[in-house]
Amino acid sequence: MWWNPTRADFISSSGAVVDGIGKLSCTRYSELEEMKKKLEERIAVYRADKLNPNKVLVVLERDLFHASIRIGQLKTTFTQMVFCVTKF
């Protein structure tokens, strides 16, 4: 599940007002989305067995969702993108 993004994973935006911003490559983002789906399935199975799910799990699930949206939608610097992938 862990990998350190490289400059090759970062697609710079052309014609942007600010130089140096961009997004994670579509290929890498798709890989993260696949991992996210698998984690969501595991969480659903866990929740189905529990009447009162662990509150930490609820927070982590929400953070996973937010990190995924941020990585897929927001243009950032390379350093910020690496941080977002790490948070994911």
SVG drawing of the C-alpha trace seen along z (x, -y; Angstrom):
<svg xmlns="http://www.w3.org/2000/svg" viewBox="-26 -34 37 44">
<polyline fill="none" stroke="black" stroke-width="0.4" points="0.0,0.0 2.9,-2.3 4.9,-4.0 6.7,-7.4 5.6,-9.5 8.3,-10.7 8.4,-13.6 7.3,-11.2 4.0,-10.7 3.4,-14.4 1.7,-16.0 2.4,-19.8 -0.4,-22.0 0.3,-24.0 -0.9,-27.5 -1.5,-27.9 -1.2,-31.3 1.4,-29.8 4.3,-27.6 4.9,-24.3 1.4,-23.2 -0.2,-20.0 -1.8,-16.7 -1.0,-13.1 -0.9,-11.1 -4.1,-9.4 -2.5,-6.0 -1.3,-6.5 -4.6,-8.1 -6.5,-5.0 -4.3,-2.7 -5.1,-4.7 -8.8,-4.6 -8.6,-0.8 -7.0,-0.6 -9.7,-2.9 -12.4,-0.7 -10.9,2.4 -10.6,0.5 -14.2,-0.6 -15.3,3.0 -13.3,4.1 -14.8,1.3 -18.3,2.3 -17.7,5.9 -16.4,4.7 -19.4,2.4 -21.8,5.2 -20.5,7.3 -20.5,4.4 -23.5,2.7 -21.4,-0.3 -18.4,-0.8 -15.2,-2.1 -15.2,-5.9 -11.5,-6.0 -12.5,-3.9 -15.2,-6.4 -12.7,-9.3 -10.1,-7.4 -12.7,-6.5 -13.7,-10.2 -10.0,-11.2 -9.4,-8.6 -12.4,-10.0 -11.1,-13.6 -7.5,-12.7 -8.8,-10.9 -10.9,-13.9 -8.0,-16.3 -5.5,-14.1 -7.9,-13.7 -9.4,-17.2 -7.0,-19.9 -3.9,-21.1 -1.0,-21.5 2.7,-21.7 4.7,-18.4 5.5,-18.6 1.9,-19.0 0.9,-16.2 3.4,-13.9 2.0,-14.9 -1.6,-14.1 -0.5,-10.7 1.2,-10.0 -1.9,-11.1 -4.0,-8.8"/>
</svg>
